[in-house]
Amino acid sequence: PLGANIMFDGRSLVTHVTDATGWRVEYPFVVLTPDTELEMAGLVKGCIELGLTIVPRGGGTGYTGGAIPLTWKSAVINTEKLEGMGEVEMVSLPGHAQKIPTIWTEAGVVTQRVADAAERGGFVFAVDPTSAEASCIGGNIAMNAGGKKAVLGGTAPHTLAPWRRGQPRHRW
């Protein structure tokens, strides 16, 4: 149903007007909550065709203002339902002689779940923001999150293997 993932109601708009900063600039025009990553490319394409500024959002725990709509012609795409995730796998990656430990996740996976999976596999996930129980992996990557372990392991983008990006003209 249309109302399940495309929201114009006041409650949805007001809960997506700010992040942990508390700053409020503009209410978004619409809030979109895809159920699967397969929906993402179509949403991005539709927003571009409508001239809407896209504001990606996960848990809304950031203190940088990255999830705040700056114009009323904004579409907030909330990725919190994108919670698919695997366990640690040793994967052969181009440019590496040895297999690399990886965890496949979607953007809405809560950071602590990834840290727990890494620990179960005998590894440490270095990204450790204070909001690990609420922040999402997509936001960690978008905001270059680090935390207290980042000195040794780097920030979120340093932990990435090649990943897929949603592009309006791209077909998976």
URTA-V92424 format. One line per field, one symbol per residue. ss: DSSP state (H for helix, E for strand, L for the rest). phi: phi as a letter, one per 20 degrees, with the letter a starting at -180 (. if undefined). A space follows every 50 residues. Layout:
BEGIN
ss=???
phi=???
END
This chain:
BEGIN
ss=LHHHHEELLHHHHHHLLLLLLLLLLLLLLEEELLLLHHHHHHHHHHHHHL LLEEEEELLLLLLLLLLLLLLLLEEEEELLLLLLELLLEEELLLLLLLLE EELLELLLLEHHHHHHHHHHLLLLLLLELLLLLLLEHHHHHHLLLLELLH HHHLLHHHHLLLLLLLLLLLLL
phi=.gffcccdfgfffffdebcffnfcdbfffbddcfecffffgfffgffffe mefedfbdfmefddnfddfdbfeddedeeffedfaddfcececgncfdfd fccebefeffgffffffffgencceffbffegfcfdggfgffdlfcnfef fednegffeeegcedfcgeedf
END
